[in-house]
Amino acid sequence: MTRHQHERQHDHHHGEEHGHGEEHGGGQARDLDQLDDHAYWNGRYASAQGGHIWSGSANEVLARQTADLSPGSALDLGCGEGGDAIHLARLGWRVTAVDVSDVALGRAADHAAEAGVADRIEWQRHDLAETFPTGVFDLVSTHFLHFRDGTLSPRVLRAAAAAVAPGGTLLIEAHGGLPPWQDEISDIHFPTPEETVASLELAPGAWEILLAERHPRQQTHPHTGETVTRTDQTVKARRRAG
Ligand SMILES: C[S@@+](CC[C@H](N)C(=O)[O-])C[C@H]1O[C@@H](n2cnc3c(N)ncnc32)[C@H](O)[C@@H]1O
């Protein structure tokens, strides 16, 4: 399996509108394998049909799991075109939003300006395999930040946990398995929610695990247009205040 094939499994989440997983032909896959994450993701965003990959809306889990939180500072890791960051900013959060792709970040900044929340969001480009934003935040959120080899980087997730302020919340949303149209690819291990929690190596007694669960999500099959059910996973934890 090429890295490109591997990556395509992550094309399909919150209400995306096109079959953007098809935007690169098979002949290009070998070339894509040679790119670093920055070039790869920039290429994907730049070639998106209709000028965007994702729906522009916030992830449903993000909206639901943060609805009861008081707005403060938030960090969105792998923010893409900014749907989650803009949602939080509209609710009064001050958001630092990070992605490896400056094409995505530029697009996200445009959307934030259109939404009237540009002054509440700071966009930062990081390859999170290399560098991580400074500071601590009341909410650290990451949705579908699977690296190109399919992994959720435990090192990045631990850095995410370390960036949560006392009393703050960590929210990790990820795929829990392959989509039905790719179930022939069998050598990918999707960590269970329990494995994700364990990989965080949280200090005993310092955190409360609020949620660690798999859940179904309806999605439109990119080839047939049928509604299919996928499995995602949510981990939500609160760092104790004292
Ligand atoms: C599947 S998309 C999800 C985007 C957004 N969180 C959402 O749910 O719409 C994964 C995002 O992670 C970003 N990404 C992938 N590898 C990265 C890395 N090494 N460092 C920072 N961002 C990365 C990609 O550019 C892409 O925007």
The ligand as a Gaussian input file, in Angstrom:
#p B3LYP/6-31G(d) Opt

LIG

0 1
 C       -7.959000      15.097000       7.627000
 S       -7.476000      16.795000       7.683000
 C       -8.466000      17.433000       8.996000
 C       -8.616000      18.931000       8.970000
 C       -9.490000      19.514000      10.079000
 N       -9.052000      19.141000      11.396000
 C      -10.916000      19.086000       9.875000
 O      -11.393000      18.222000      10.623000
 O      -11.536000      19.589000       8.937000
 C       -5.867000      16.664000       8.448000
 C       -5.173000      18.007000       8.573000
 O       -3.950000      17.809000       9.250000
 C       -2.946000      18.557000       8.619000
 N       -1.663000      17.876000       8.860000
 C       -1.270000      16.670000       8.380000
 N       -0.023000      16.392000       8.792000
 C        0.373000      17.453000       9.556000
 C        1.556000      17.757000      10.265000
 N        2.604000      16.933000      10.238000
 N        1.620000      18.929000      10.960000
 C        0.569000      19.788000      10.967000
 N       -0.595000      19.549000      10.314000
 C       -0.682000      18.398000       9.612000
 C       -3.312000      18.549000       7.144000
 O       -2.754000      19.624000       6.426000
 C       -4.828000      18.629000       7.222000
 O       -5.275000      19.964000       7.172000

